[in-house]
Amino acid sequence: MTPPSRSRQSCSEPAEPTRSGRILAIDPGEKRIGVAAADRRTRVAVPLTTIEAGADPVEAVARLAEEESAEAIVVGLALSLSGALGPQAQRAQSLADALAQRLGIPVHTWDERLTSSEALRRSSGQAQRRLPRDRRSPRGKRRRGDVDALAAAIILQAFLDSQGRSASG
């Protein structure tokens, strides 16, 4: 089942990111921000890092975006299952708006419903199976930061895939 288009432009132009360079995606949380990156040429999203949200998440993300020479950013927007903007989604929208103003590059929002669940599902046990039994985490627990960065990669890949569909259709 193909989900409906869930991209939303936020405070920046043009409506589509530039065709060259790096694009970052973030999965913003109250404590951590998962970050993924992709090269526009390869169009493959990979988990990059997790950064602490800290007192100023705009500054933390902006610094990383500058270090990575990002030409666009996709911010995960945690809509409710009904599609409504809850408090977490409103914070993500505010973050997207502030990043667009601070960096002067296209900043897009993308519906990230269930991406953390999908990241947990994808990662559950994969690394655990490769470790000897005595080195495994209890009950297969994973580092939460790994899941946040993987969730950002899922957001970015979905965004990139939608851009390919709209360009070819």
JORAVEN-V517884 format. One record per residue. RES is the residue in one letter. PSI is psi in radians with two decimals (none if undefined). D_CENTER is the distance of its C-alpha to the mean C-alpha in Angstrom with 2 decimals. Layout:
BEGIN
RES,PSI,D_CENTER  RES,PSI,D_CENTER
END
This chain:
BEGIN
M,2.20,21.54  T,2.15,19.33  P,2.72,17.32  P,2.81,18.18  S,2.27,16.27  R,0.34,13.57  S,2.50,12.56  R,2.20,13.89  Q,2.43,14.95  S,1.86,14.89  C,0.37,17.79  S,2.78,17.80  E,2.72,19.62  P,3.05,19.84  A,-0.37,18.12  E,2.48,16.57  P,2.82,15.00  T,2.78,17.63  R,-0.05,18.73  S,2.84,18.82  G,-2.96,16.93  R,2.51,13.49  I,2.36,10.26  L,2.67,7.24  A,2.54,3.58  I,2.51,3.25  D,1.60,4.09  P,2.38,7.53  G,3.05,10.65  E,-0.61,14.25  K,-0.71,14.88  R,2.70,11.85  I,1.98,8.46  G,2.44,6.45  V,2.38,5.75  A,2.83,5.99  A,2.72,8.55  A,2.60,10.88  D,2.34,14.33  R,-0.49,15.38  R,-0.80,18.50  T,-0.51,17.31  R,0.61,14.31  V,2.08,13.06  A,2.37,9.54  V,2.49,10.14  P,2.39,8.88  L,-1.02,10.07  T,3.07,10.73  T,2.31,10.54  I,2.64,12.20  E,2.36,14.46  A,-0.73,13.88  G,-2.86,17.63  A,-0.48,19.76  D,1.44,17.91  P,-0.50,14.09  V,-0.81,14.51  E,-0.73,16.67  A,-0.79,14.59  V,-0.73,11.52  A,-0.73,14.20  R,-0.80,16.10  L,-0.71,13.44  A,-0.70,12.70  E,-0.73,16.50  E,-0.64,17.00  E,0.01,14.77  S,0.80,16.46  A,2.40,13.39  E,-0.13,14.78  A,2.74,11.91  I,2.47,8.56  V,2.20,6.24  V,2.18,5.69  G,2.25,5.23  L,1.91,8.98  A,1.39,10.74  L,2.71,13.86  S,2.92,16.87  L,-0.44,18.25  S,-0.14,20.69  G,0.04,18.11  A,2.67,19.19  L,1.87,17.39  G,-3.06,17.99  P,-0.73,17.94  Q,-0.72,14.36  A,-0.62,13.19  Q,-0.68,15.76  R,-0.71,14.49  A,-0.70,10.96  Q,-0.73,13.06  S,-0.71,15.27  L,-0.79,12.66  A,-0.79,11.59  D,-0.77,15.37  A,-0.68,16.23  L,-0.73,13.91  A,-0.75,15.42  Q,-0.75,18.79  R,-0.72,18.47  L,-0.43,17.16  G,0.46,18.77  I,2.84,16.19  P,2.30,14.53  V,2.14,11.65  H,2.64,10.48  T,2.63,9.28  W,2.31,8.36  D,2.05,9.95  E,0.35,8.01  R,2.27,11.49  L,0.14,12.29  T,-0.61,9.14  S,-0.69,10.18  S,-0.74,13.62  E,-0.71,12.88  A,-0.73,11.38  L,-0.75,14.56  R,-0.77,16.69  R,-0.62,15.69  S,-0.27,16.21  S,2.08,19.21  G,-0.30,22.21  Q,-0.95,21.09  A,-0.58,21.50  Q,-0.71,24.14  R,-0.44,26.31  R,-0.24,26.52  L,2.60,27.80  P,2.64,31.43  R,-0.72,32.10  D,-0.21,33.05  R,-0.03,29.73  R,2.58,27.49  S,2.62,25.78  P,2.35,27.54  R,0.46,26.51  G,0.39,23.79  K,2.43,21.60  R,2.77,18.59  R,2.22,17.19  R,-0.63,14.65  G,-0.63,12.57  D,-0.73,12.46  V,-0.68,11.11  D,-0.77,8.29  A,-0.65,7.32  L,-0.69,8.20  A,-0.70,6.24  A,-0.66,2.88  A,-0.66,5.74  I,-0.75,6.98  I,-0.86,4.82  L,-0.75,5.56  Q,-0.71,8.90  A,-0.71,9.78  F,-0.85,9.39  L,-0.74,11.43  D,-0.67,13.81  S,-0.60,14.51  Q,-0.67,15.34  G,-0.71,17.70  R,-0.76,19.32  S,-0.53,19.96  A,-0.56,21.33  S,-0.16,23.62  G,none,24.66
END
